[in-house]
C-alpha cells in the first residue's frame, strides 16, 4: 500500500510543491492508483482534495461520476471511468455493491473520502476487499508553521499566523473561512461548528463539555459521569474535527457547546466528575475551577487545596493562586495559612507570606520568613535553637547555639559567619569562613520552594565584598543564580549583590543592569534587607557616575535604613552610606540622621564582638573615607590598627588610613600619596584611589607635585591598554568561544546591551579595529595573563 501523509491547506498557491501537489500532479498525468482513500476528521479538507483530483481527471477528458451513476456506454467505451464518493464511512450496501462493480472494470478507479470513525459495516467490508494498488491520504489539523505558510501565500499581510492557528486550532475549513476576515466568515465558522455538533449522537455535547474542562477521554469514566452508555460517541467526537489531535477542543467548539447545554445541567455533571477524579487523585484544575465558578462548593475547595499541595514544591506561584481560589470556594483560610505562606514566599510575594504566617504561625517556616523579612527578634522567638534562629543570632552578634542539625544549611551558614567574629582566628579567618560558606552553598536547596533566611552564597558575597574581593563574590552569586538557591525570595538578593560586585569592580554599567533586574512587579516588594541594598546601590551609582542624587533617592535610603535592623550583613551598605552622606554636596537631613544612628549601632555591634577583623576593617576604612578632618581620620585609622592585629588587609588599610589622615591635615608627602594611590589600585579600590589623589591635589600648591597627583587621579580609572577587568575577562572568554552577545548575557546574567558595552570598552582599551582584530588581541591578552 502506498501511503501519503498530508497536512496541507486549501489555498491554491500553497498546493504546488507539497505532497498534495504531487497527488494532483499524478492525477493530471494519469498516474493515480486504482483506489485513492482520503481519510481525516471533519473540516480537514477531504472533499476539497477529492474535488481537485476530479477536476484534474476531467481536464484529461476522463469521466468522473458518483456511485450508482451510470454514464452513457458510448463515453465509457472510449475513456476510463472514475467513481467519486464522499463520506464513505457512511457507505450503504447498495453503494458498496456499485463500487465493487466499478473495481471489476479493467480501468475502473474509485476516489473515496471518509472519517476514521464511526463507520458503517459496509465500509469496513469494502476496505477489506480493496486492491493493493491504492493510496491512503491522511488529512489532519495544521500546525502553526503550515498556517503561516498559508497566510504567506494567500492571506492578508496583517494576519498573525500564531493567533490564527490558536483561534482555529489549525482546522483547514476554519482557517480558510477566517482568512476572509468578514462577519460572513465568522458566521460561517460558528455555523460549521453548530452543524457538526448537530450531526453527533445526543450525548456528544455533554462529553465535549466535560472534556473541555479537562476530564480525560476515558469512555468508562465519561459514561459513569453521564449515567448512560456511550457506544461510538467518543469516536464520533474525535472524528468531528472539533477536537485537536492532542485531545483539546477547538475554541469554537467550547463556545458552541456552552451555548447548547444549560449551565445548571453541566454543573451536575462537573460535580460528579470532580468527585470521581478527586477520589483517584487526578483532578484537572480547569474542572475544579469550573465547579467553583458556580459558587462556594466544599468539593471544589478541597480539590483546589489538594492541587495546591501537590504543586507548592514545583510551582509555588500556581499553588498560591489555587489556594486563593480554594478559600474563595469555601475552604477555611486558617487551615491553609501555613501552606499559603510557603506558596507566597516561594513565589517571592513577601507581604502575602508574612500575613499568612502571622495568621497561623508554622514553626520553622515562620522563623525563616520573619528573618528573611528583617524581623530579627520575632524570628529568634519563633523557634529558639533552630538553624534560622542561629543565623539571626550570628547576624546580630548574639553568639551561641548554631542549631541542632549540622546538616542544616542555616546552621552551617551561621557557624561560618560566627567564625568571622572570633578575633583569635588569625589572618586566615576570612578564607576559612568563605571555604565553609562555599561548602554550605553546595548543599543549599535550590528551586522555587527552597526557603532560606539567607543563602551561603549571599553571606559569602557580603563578606567577600567587605574584605575587598568582588571576584569571589561574583563566583558565589553566579552559581547561586544558576541553581536558584533559596528560590525567588533570594533571587533579588543575589542580583543586588552582583550589582555591588560590579560596582566594586568599577563597572557601573553592569551594576545598573542588575539593579534594573530586581525592580519588583505589581503586588510585590523587596524584603527589608534587599530594599536597603537596592536603595543604597541606586544612590551610590548616581554619585559614582557624576549624576545629581535626587531627594527621592535619599528619602528611599532613609526609609530603608529605618526599616532594616542593624546586623553584620548590613554593615557594608551602612559603610557606603556613611561615606555618601559625608562627601555628597546635597544630603537629605532625614537620611543623614538615619544613617548616623545606624552607624552608631553598627559600631556598637562590632565593639561587642571585639572588633572582628573581617568586618571591622572595612567598617573603619569607610570611617576614614568619610572623615572631614585629620583628627577624625586618625581616630578611624586607630580602629584599623586594632583590627590589623588579626588581618593582613586591615594592616594595609591602617597604613593607608594614616596617609589619608595626613592628607586631611596637610602634612602628607606627595611621593607617599602617589605610592598610596598605587597600593589602593592594587587592592581593587580604584574609586578610593581617585578620591585620595584628588584630595591631596586640592591641598597641594601649584607645581609639579599637584600636576602629578591630578594625573594619578585621572589614571586611577582603567585606561586604554590596561589589563581587562574580571568581568571583561569572563566576557572575552565567551566571545572567543564563539558565543553571541545574547548567549553571553544569559550565561553571566547580563543584558545583551551591557555585554555590547563591555565589548566596545575592550575594543577601545586594546585599540582594536574590526571584530577579527579584537578577537586576536583578546586571545593574546588572555594568554599573557596578569
Phi, psi and omega in degrees: 000133178267120184251130175246129178260116184239132170225074190246172178257182182252012181273130185302315181296341184273345187291317186301134174095343179257184186291331174294320176299322178296319179298318179293323177296321177298321179294317181295328181264008180057045177250012182290148173289177183291333182229131172237121178245121176254116184246144178169165179289171179300140176083003181272000174094026179294310183297321179299315183294316178298321179298321179292322177297317179298319178300318181295321179292317180296327179297337176269007178085011180277162182259128178236123182227169174273169181294140180086347178276132180246109178290167180297136182306327182299325181285314185288343177289331182263334186230152176295154181247133177240131178254129181248130179224120175267159181053046183294343178293345175262021189307133175268167180296321179296314180297322179298318179296320178298319180293324178294320178297319179300317183288345176279347176292149181300322181242025182288140180225147177231142174244121186234140173236134184209150170278154183293336181188162344286156188232147178287151178303326181296327180291316179295322178295320180294319179303322180292336183264355185294144179292165180291333182284084185209157175236134177246120184248125181256120177261147181208182175293152180273148172272177185297325180295319178295318178298319179298321178294320178298313179300319181299320184275328192229338190271168173300153185293333186266014179277133176272111184300322181296316179295321180294317179297320180292320184289322186260351184068012181075012179286121188306318182297326180281325177298313180299318179293321183289331181293342174292335177049050178227158176305325179296321178296317178297318179295323180296322179297312181294320181295320179298315181296318180295320180294319178298316181297323181292333181278347183280156176303158190305315183285359187298320181299320178294319178300314180296324178298316181291316180296325177298336177268008176098002177294133183298155176282070179240114188300317181297317180296313181296321179295322179293320179295317184273352179056043178204145175294146184256334179058238181268014186297315182297316179297322179295322178297314179298323184279354185284339187092348179284350183244131176290164177300335179275002177094355178273156183272148173294149178306318181294332177292318179299314181292324180292317179296317180298325180283341184272322186256140176291140184298323182298324181286315180294331180297320178297317177297318181297317180296321178294318179295319180298318180298315181294316183286328178294321177298329181270357178071033180217059182281126172288130180305322181298324180293314179298321179292322180296320178292317181293335182295340180274000180127176181306133183210118183301322182293319178293320179298315180294320180294318179296320178295319179293322176299320179296317179301322182287338186255350189297332181283330186252332181214075184298332178296313177295322179297320179298317178296319179297322179292321176300319180291325178296318178295318178297332180275359175117001178290140179296125182298323184295324181288342181252006187299314181298316179294321179294323178296315181296317181294315180296319178295317179296335178269002178081012180263087189295317183300313180296320180296316181294319179299319180290319184287332175288328179290326183214083182305138185228058172051241185301321178300316179299315180300316182296312183294317181296319179293318179298328179277357178091009178268076191296315183296315179296324180294317182294330180280338188298307179221086181302138178085355179283168178300320180296316180294323179296320179293320176300317178299319179294322180294323186262005176084008178269078185294150180165218184300131180261014176111147184285338185251110182294343178271355178293123182301322179297317181293319179296320178295318179298319180297316179295322180292319179297327180299329182285348180264006181265108186292345183268007185283343177092187186293336186267015183299319181295317179297320178297316181294318180296322177297317178296319180291325178296319178293321178295324179298325179296335180262354185292139180290142177247177178095169187294337184264002182279116182250126179224148171299312177204148180275150173304327179296318180294316179297315179296323180294318178299315179298316180296318179296319183290336180255014172081034181230070182294334179297314177297319178302316182296318179298314180299316186288322179297319177295319181297319178294320182295327181261003180055041179301131178078001179067192182302334183299329182251355180300316179298321180296317178298319178297314181298317180292327172297324175297318177293325177298318178295319179297318179293337177268014179061044181231073184296332181297314178293323178300316176300319181300313180292324180296317179297329184290343184256004179300121184290148178275184180301137178077010181231156173214162176282155173293167182303318181293315181295323178296323177298312180295321182291314181298316181292320180297318179299316181293311183296324177299317178299318181291321182290329183264021174062031175259154177287134177280134184273159176298325179296322178297317178292322178296323177296319178297315179303312182294322181292320180294320179293326186279338186257126177292146181288126175212179186299320184286349175267352184298317179301323179292314179298325178298315179294321179291327175300316178293318182298316181291333181277333188249350182281148181290322181233124181229135176294128184302317180298321178294316180299319180293315180299319179293319181298317179295315181295324178295321178297319177295322178296319178296321178294322178299314180293321179297322179293340178259014179063038176051065178297130187304315183301333180258323186282333181298309178295326180295311181289330177295322175297322178297323175299312182294329181276349185294139177256349179229159178297324181297316179295320178294322179295321179296319178294324178295327177296322176297323176293324177299318180294318178292331182297342178292344183234021179190131182293322180295321178298322179296319179292319177295326178298316178296319178293326178296323178294322176296319179299317179297320178296323178298317182293329179271355179078019182250011183279155175264133181306320181295322179294319179296317180301315179295323179293323176301317179296319180296320178297320178298316179297329178280357182085011182261066185292320179297319179294325180295319177296318181297315181296314180297320179293317178298318181294321180297322180295333183260010179246135181294167179302145179146190185295321182297316181295318178300318180295319180295319178295322177296318180293327177296320179291322185280351179296331175282152179303133182245165177305135181093350181285163177297157179285149174287169180301317179294320180294327176297317178298315179297317182298317181298317180290326178295317178293335178280001176090012181283149174280169178299321180294318180293321178296317179298319179295323181289321185258006180062044178236161174279153177304327179295320178293321176299318178299322177297316179298317181296317179297320180291322177295323179296318179294316182298317185271357179065033184278152177270260180278188183296317181298320179294319179298314181298322178295314180294321178296320179299316179292323181296316181289326177293327181292330180072188183287000000 
